């Protein structure tokens, strides 16, 4: 029992050290509520505490259960690479702070002072099999070999590359070192003498990864030219034809040398040595690295803010994905310890995490949602459905009450979906894509309504329906195209042109006008019936207009662009009347509530804000998104607003509850938590006080207090309903005998 308690305590401290080292009271206020409910630490201490929050999780592992064993902190920049020694006792790391470090994995301490990589970043590291040297690949194009034997400080710079070195790898016998560079070459070196043995030429793009076969006879290199090439070592002679993919970022051999795993622009493809494709393993986001486990039964990859472990089934192509998270930044590299027990990951957050590769938990499937950034949201006019478009190239249709998909993902575009709209009678869904197409779908069946509409050169920035449902407008390049949906979906009846590339478009509610904004801040108005330009372009801002909308009575415009202000102008007089200020970064989206009472905005500062358009007062700031808010749309009754974000989530906010809470008791602990903002992992109050620390892997999935619906792959719900929270100086009240 003591052994288990100490094990659980180690995990508790490792997973919550950020809160504990900053503020001791948050052992009880923050760390304990997020602890694994099955751990002895939680079971022993939770009964003695009161007034802390409750946490429910959906589609995500508990972070303590994901077995973070150690956290190595010391780098002052992003960690780009980690590598184990052959016995697992040492771990090397390379960072954008210009240093490499070598850690004792048992004590989590550095075994010697940090090693420099010359000027610039250290992009790749590898430890020699004899544990006497560490190799560094650097941004400056120099490969360094440093001795790590105590008392020996010798280093050896290997020069020859003309651009940054992305990958270095020792052969299994330690005699040879391979380096891959942006100069489109691979170089083979004698690791003992530093003599250049061969320059491998043939790639026509940056070489991003290298790997030796277990016997050291073959070297594989992966390039952005879309090939994985095989070479004989140490002669550098090409072996066979290249294995072709699409923009290869990384490569590794299986322990038996029979398989090669390659990263192909965000898709994991497992290849046989003869070039035959065995299986394609999909990652949720961009994959940066791939490594086999020592027994060859698993593949581990760094992707997005997680580490994904695929269990390979013998004789089968299918896999079982398990996500292991914990970092607060992009993960650049992940590798498995030689014994197969641990996974070390390197992140943009400057941390190295070592977690257990063994999980006794049942597989937790993510919830159904977008896997990449949500670029646009729209709401049906009866408020029943939410439509969304994403970087994952699909259009989603969701029940606005439950968040469940009402149709399978609508697929067709071959590039990211930039904009979506639904016609007023709810019969058609439209999308504009990066591939230059406009797609129409039957909203009831999900079937494509004819062939995609083509007419723009390049990306379609926005699509929108007229209030009567007859017209569809799309913008791209310098054109607004108006399509007649009653006569011929593929025939443009109007072709309005701006002076520069257009980004935003909207119909007036009375169907009389079309408005568009361009990349230099100009606002154009045309008559829909004649195509005549109503007036000279309005030019209030000097930056790109990203979003524009009419007031319900067609008399005002609200628009915003690549700055932190929102502007309201009078349509009849062409005169600016209000500037709304409060956002701290560019405003990406604007919307007018159906009754004209509110203006909603979404910003790169990760917030949704609600304004009074008659006097410009800020009514509410909604925190919760972990990345830029790309789109906002009101529910028709005006009581809720929907937001889509680059954090891949869609959220529906209850404005009635927001206004009620703000007017009742903004000073209560629960209300303060509800209105708190995220800052460096903490929910902080209006005066900067620390209210609650949230583990890194949960921050992008938290469902805020006033968010009544969250559509995301994972969801974490923080409950604070007992009004007994004890923050600040009252924290001691959380403990009872």
N, C-alpha and C positions, 0 to 999 in steps of 0.2 A: 504494500500500500504506500509506504514511504517513497519507494522508487517511482511509482506511478505519479504521486503528487509532485515529486521533483521534476519529472518529465513534463507534466502539465504546466508547472510553474515556469519552466524554461521556455516553453512555447508562448505562454502568456506574456512574459517579459519581452521576448523577441518580437512578437506580433504587435505589441503596444508600446514599444520603447519611445516612440516619438512623443506620445502623450505624457509618459511618466517622467522623461528627462526634462520636459518643459514645465510641468506643473504637477507636483506630487498629489494634490487633491484629486486629480483626474484619474488616479488609480481607481477611485470609487465612482467618480462622476461619469467617466468616459470608458476607460479600459474594461472594467468589470461588466457593464451592460453588453459589450461586444464580444465578451469571452465565450468560448464554446460552452453551451449549457450542460454538456456531458462531462466536462473536465472537473477534476476534484477541486481546483482553485475556485471555480464558480460555485460548485455545490457547497463548499465550506464557508465561503465569504458572503454570497448573495443573501442567505437568510438573515444576516446581521446588518444588512443595509436597507435603506428605504429612500423613496423619492427619486430613484434614478429612472432613466428612460427604459422603454421596452423596444426590442428590435425583432422584426420579422423579416425573413429572407425568402425570396422566390427565384428559382432558376440560377442559384449561385451557391457555391460551397461556403461554409463558415470559414473565416480566414484562419482561425486557430486550428481547425480541422485540416486545412490545406497544408499544415505542418511546416511552417516557417521555422527552421531550426536555428539559424544564425543570420544576423544582419551585419555586414562589414561596411563600416563607414570611415571615410578618410579622404577620399577624392573630393576636390572642390569643383569638378566639372563632370559632365556626363561620362559614364563608363561605357566604352564601346566594345570591349572584348574581355573574356575570361577564359582561362585554360587550367585544367588540373595537371598535376604531376602524375606519373604513371602509377604511383602508389596511393594517390589521393590525399597525401599529407600536406601538400602545398597547393595554393591557388594563385595564379598570376592574373593581374588586371591592368588594362590600359585605358587611359582617359583623355578627354579633351583638355584637361588641366596640364597636359604636356608630360605627364609622368606615368610610369608603370610601378606597380606595387606587388610584392610577393607576401602572401599571408599564410600563416600556420592555421590550417582548418580546424585543429583541435582547440586552440586557444583564442582564435579570431584576432590574433595580433600580427603585426608586420614583423618579418624576420630580419629586415635590414632597412636602412633609409630608402626613400623612394628613388627610383631610377629615372633619369630624364631621357627624353627621346629627341634631344636637340630642340629646334624651334617647332612650334605647332603641335597638333594633336597626335596622340598615340592611338592608332586605329585598330591594331591587331597585336595580340601577344600569343606566345607559345612557350612551354617549358620543355627543355631537353629531357630525354628519357632518363639520363643519369642525375637529374635534379641539380646540375651544376651551372646551367645557363638558362637565360630567358631571352627570347628573340622579340624585337619590337618592330612593327611596321608603322611608319610615320607619315604624317601629312606632308612633310618636307621631301619625301621620296627616298629617305635614307633608311636602311635596315640596320638596327643595332643589335649586337649580341653582348649581353652583360653577364659577367660571372656573378653568381649568387652564393658562392662558397664563402663562409665567414672568413674575414681577413684578406680576401682577394677582391679588389675593386676594379679589375681590368674590364675594359669594354672594347668592342670592336665595331666601328661603323663600316657598313658595306654600301658602297656608292655605285651607282650605275643607272638606276631608274630616273627618268626625267619628270615623273609626276608622283602623286601620293601612292603609298603602298597600302592596299586594302586588306591584305591577308598574308600571314606568314605561317609556315608549318614545318616542323621537324619530321624527318623520316623516322620509322620505328626504331632503327638502330642508332639514331642520333648523328649519323655521319653527314647527312645532307639537310639543307634548309631550302625551302622553296618560298618565293615571294611573288605576289601578284599585284599589278599596278594599273593605274589609269593610263599609263603610256602604252597599253595594249600588249604588254609582254609579260611573260613569266620568266623569272631568273632562278637558276639552280646554283647553289653555293656549297662549297665544302665548309661544313659547320665548324670544323676545328681550325682551319687555316684562313677562312674567309675568301678563298680563291673562287672566282667566278668559273663555274664549270660549263654552263650553257645558257644561251638566251633563246627562249622558246617564242617563236613568232608565228602568227597565223590568225589570231583573233583580230577583229576589226572594230572592237569596242573595248571599254574599260574591263579589265579582268578583276572580278570581285571576290573570287574564292579559289583556294587550292587545297588539295588533299592527296596524301600518299596512300596507296594500297597497303594493307597490313604487312606484306612482304617487302615493301619499299621499291618494287620493280616498276610500278606504274604511278604516274602522277596525273591527277585530273584537275582541270582548270575550268571555271565557270565565268562567262562573260556577258556583258550587256548586249553583245551582238546576237544573243539568242542561242549560243552553242556551249556545250560542254565538250572539251577536247581532252584526249588521252595522249600521254607522252611516255616514252621509255625513260627510266631514270638509271644512271645520271647523264645519259647521252643527249636527252632532249629530242630524240627522234619521235616524230608523230606516229601514233599507233591507231590505225583504222580511221574510219570516217567520224566526223564530229556527231555528237548526239544533239539533236536540234530541238529547241523549245521556243521560248520568247522572253528574252531579257533575263538571263540566268544570274542570280545574285549569290548563290552559295552552293557548296557541294560537299559530300562526304561518302566514304566507302563503308560498307557493312564490315563487321569484324572478320567474316570469312572471305571477304574480297569479291563476293559474287554479285553484290548489288551496289548501285550508286543512287544516292538521293540528291536531287537537285531542286533548288528553289527557282521557280519560273514566274517572276513578276506577281508575287502574291498567291500563287497556287503551288502547292507542294506536289511534285511529280516523282514517283519512285521508278527508277529505270534499272533494267538489267544491264550487265556488263556488255552484252552484244547490242545494246541500243533499243531493245524491245521494251516498250512501256508496260509496266505491270499494274500500276495503280496511280490515280490522281487523288491527292488528299487535300481537301479544301480548308484553307485557313479563314478565320473570321475577318482578319484584317491583314495588312501587308506583312509578309513573313521576311525576317531579316537573316535568320540563320537556321541551319538544320544539322543535327548530329544524331548518329545511331547510339543506342545504349550498348554497353559492353557485350551483352548477350545477343545483340542483333534482333531482339524481339520488340523493340520499341524505337520510335523516332521522337525526338524532342525538338521543338522549334520555338524561336522567339517571335511573337507576333503582337503588334499593337502594345497594349499594356498587360499582356498575359503571356504565359508559357503554355504551350499545348503539347501534350504527350499522347502520341498515337500508339496503341497496342496493336502490333501486327499479328494477324491470325495466320498460323502456319498453313500454307497452301491456299490462302485466300487473298483477295484483294481488298476486303473490307477492313475497316479499322474502328476503334472505339476511342473517340476524343475525350480527353479529360483536361480541363483548364486549371492551371495553377497560377494564382495571381498574387499581388502584394505590392507592386511598385506603383508610384504615383506619376511616372513618366513612361515614355516609349521604351520598350525593351529591345536592346540592340543585339544581344547575344545570349544564348543559353546552352549549357553543356551538362552531360551526365558524369558523375564521378566514376572512377574506374571500377569500383565495386557495384555500381548500379543502384546505390541506395539514395543518392542525393542529386539534386539538380541545382546548379549555380546559375544565376541570371544577372546580367549587367544592364543598367538602365540609365535613361536620361536624367533621372532624379539623383544621380551620383552615388547610388547605393548598389551593393552586391547582396543579393539574398540567396541563402542556401536553404532549400526546402526538401522535404522527403519526396522521393520518387515513388514511394509505396503508399497507396491509399486503400484503406479498408472500407471506404464509403461506397454506397451504391452510386452509380452514375447519375448525376443530376443534369437533366436536359435543359438547355436554355429555353426561355419562353419564345414564342413566335413573335418576331419583330425584325426591323431592319438590322443589318449587320454593319452598315457603314453610315456615313453622315446623311441626315435627313435635310434636303435642300428646300423643300416646299411642302406646305400643308394647305388643305382647303376643306370646307365643311359644307355638306349638302344643305339645301335651303329648308329642309324640315328638321335639321339638327340631328338626324339619325346616324350619319356616317361621316367619318374623317377619311380624307384621301391624302396620300403622301407620296412623294418622289424622293429617290435616294441615290447616292453614289453607287449602290449595289445594282443599279440598272433596272430596278423594278418599281412598279407603282403598287402601293398597298391600299387596301380598302378595309376599314376597321369600324366595328360597332362603337359609336360614340359613347355608349353607356358602359359597356363591359371591356372594351379594348380588344375583343376577339376579332380575328380576321373574318370578314363576311364572304370573301372571295379568295381563291388562290392568288398568289402574287401575279400581277399583270406584267408579262414579259414580252419584249419586242425590241426596244431600243438596244443598240449595241454600245452605248456609252452612258455616262451618268445621267439621271433624270433631274433636270434643273428646275422644272416648274410643272405644277399640276393645277387643274381646275375641274369643276363639275358644273354642268349646265343647270339653270334654275329649276327645270322640271325633274331633275335627277336622272335623266335617261342616258346621258353621255358623260364620259370622263375623258379629259384631254391631258396630254403631257407633251412637254418640249424637252428635247434631249441634246446632249453634247455632240451627237452624231448628225445634227442638222435636221432631224425629222420631227414631225408632229404626229402623234398617235391618237386615235380615238377608239374608245372601248364602250361596249354596251354595259351600262352600270349594273344591270340585273344579272346578266350571264357571265360577264367578264370577257366575252368574245371580242376580237378586234373588229371594229366597224370599217371594213375596207382596208385598202393598202395605206401605209403611212404617207402623210402629206409632205411633200418636199418643195422647197422654194427658197430657203435661206442658205446662204453660204456660211458654213461654220455653225457654231453652237446656237440653239434656240434658247434665248435668255428667259422668256416669259410667255405664258399663254393665259387667256382669259375669255370668258363668255360674256356676251351682252345680256342685259337684264331680261329681254324677251326670248333669249335662247336661240335666236336665228343666226347670230354672227359669232365667229371665233376669231380672236386677234392673236397674232404671234409676232414676237420681235426677235430679230437676229441681224447681224451685220448693221447696215444703216437703214433697215426697212421695217415697217409695220405692214404685215399682210393681213387682210380681212377676208375670211372665208365664209361663203354663203352655205350654211348647213342645210337649208331647205331644198336647194336646187342641185348642187354638186359639191360634195365635200372637198374635192381636189381642185377646185377652180377659185383663184383669187379674184375678187371683184374690185378690190382697192389695193393700191400699193403706195403707201405714204413713206416718204423718205426724210431722214434727218441729215444733219451736217456731219455727224460722227456716229460711231457705233451706239446703238440703242440698247438699253438694259431693262426698261420697265414700261408697262403699258396697262391702260385701264379704260373701260367704257364708262361714260356717265350713266347714272341710274335711269335717266330719261331717254337713253339711247340716242341722244343728239350729238354727242361729242366723243372723240377718241383722244386720249392724252398719252404722251410717251416722254421719257427722259433719256438723255444720252450721257456718254461718259465724260463730257466736259461740263455737265451741270445744267444744260439747257432743257427747258420744258416746252414741248410742242403741243398745240391744240388744233385738231382738224374736225370739220363737220363730217359726220358719218355718211350723210346722204349724198353729198357732192364731192367730198375729198378736199374741199377748200380749207386752207389754213386760216384759222380764225384771227390770229394776231401774230405779231413778231414773237419769237420764242422768249419765254420768261427765263431770266438768267440770274438767279439769286445766289446759288452756290457755284463754286468753280471746280467741284469734283464730281465724280460719277454719281448719277441718280440711280440708286439700286431698287427703289420701291416707290410707288405712287398710288394714291387712291382718292376717289371723289367722296364728298360727304353725301349722305342719303338724299339730300334735296338738290344735289348737283351744283351747288353754289360755291363750294370750297374744295380746295385740293390740299391734301397732306402728302408730303414727300420727304425723303431722306436719302442720304448717300454716304460717300466715303468720308464722313466726318461725324462728330458726336452730337450734332444738332438735328432737330426735326422742325420742318417749316410748314406753315399753313398760309395759303394765299387765297385771295378772293377771285373767283373765276370771272365774273362780269367786268370787274375793273382791272384785272391782271395786276393786283397789288398785294404784296406780302403784308400779312397782318399780325402773325405771331411766330416766334421762334421758341421751341420747347427745348430746354437744356437740363441735363441731369445725367445722361449717359456718359461714361468715361471712355468710350471707344466708338468706332463707326457703327451707324445704325443700318441694319441689313433689311429690315422689313417694317412696313406700317400698315395699319388697318383701321377702318372706321366702324364703330359699332352700328348695328342696323337702325337704332333710333337716334343716332347722332350724338349721344351723350358722352361717349368716350372715344379716345384714340389709343390704340395699342401699338407698341413698338417692340422690336426685338433687336438685340445688339451684339456686337463682338465682345462686349463686356460680360457676356453670359447671362444677362438679365432680360426679363420682360417688364415693361413699364406701362402704366395706365395713366392717362392724362385727361384733364378737363379741357376740351378744345375751345371753350368760350373764353377762358381766362388764362390758359396755359399752365395751370397748377398741376404738379405731379401728385397723383392720388395714391399710387401704390408702386412698389418695386418688388418684383417676384424673383426670388433667388432659388436656385436648384440645379439648373443646367451646368454641366461640367465643361462646356465649350460654347462657341458662339451660337447665338439664337439666329437662325437663318430665315425663319418664316413665322408669322402670326396670323390668326384668323379667328374672328368672333363666332361663337355659337349664335344662331339667329335670334334667340331670346335676349341676347346681350348680357346674360348673367355669368357667362363663362367665356374664356378665351383659350384657344389651342395654340401651342408653340411647337415648332420642330427645330432640332438642333444638330450641329455637327457632332455632338456626342452620341448620335444615332438614336436618340429617344424622341418620343412625341409626348407632350404633356397637356392635360386639360386642367385649367385653374378655375376655382370657384370664386368669382369676384364678389359675390354677396357675402361670403364668409370672410374674405379679406377685409372688406370695408367694415363689417360688423366687428371683427376682432380689433381692428385699429382704433375704432371709436370707443370700445368698451374698456380695455385695460392693456395698453401697450406696455405697461411696466411690469406685468406679471411675468414670472419665469417662463411659463409656457408660451405666452405671446412673444416674448423676446426671442425664444428659440425658433418660433414660426417665422419671424421676420429677419432672422439672422442671415448674414452673408458668409460665404466661404472665403477663407484667407489662409493659405498655406496649410490646408488640411483641417482647419478649425472653423467651426461655426462661431462667429463673433457678433457681439451686440453692437449697437449704434455708437458706443463709446470705445469700441475695440476690445471689450472684455471677452475673455475666453469662456464660451458657454459650453461647447462640446467638441471634443476631438473625434474625427471619423477616420477609421483605417483607410489607407490609400485605395485599396481595391474596391471599396464600397462607394466612394465619393461620386462617381459618375452615375450610380444607380439609385441614389437616395430619392425616395418619393416625398417631396416636401409636404408640410402640413396642409396647405390649401390646394394641393394638387389632388384632384379627385380621381384622376385616371392617368396612368403612365404606361405607355407602350414601349417596352424595352426588352432586351434579351434577358436581363436580370433586374430584380427590383428589391430594394431594401426599404422597409417602412419603419420609421422611427415614431414610436408612440410616446406621447407626453401628456396624458389626459388627467393625471391625478392632482395637478397643480401643487405638488409637493417637491418640485425640483429645488435643489439646494446649491446654486452656483455661488461663485465668488467667496466672500467671507463666511457664508453660511454652510460651506461644504461639510463641516464637521457634523452637521445635523443628519447627514446621510448614514451615520453609523449608530447602531443601537446595540446595547448589551443583550 
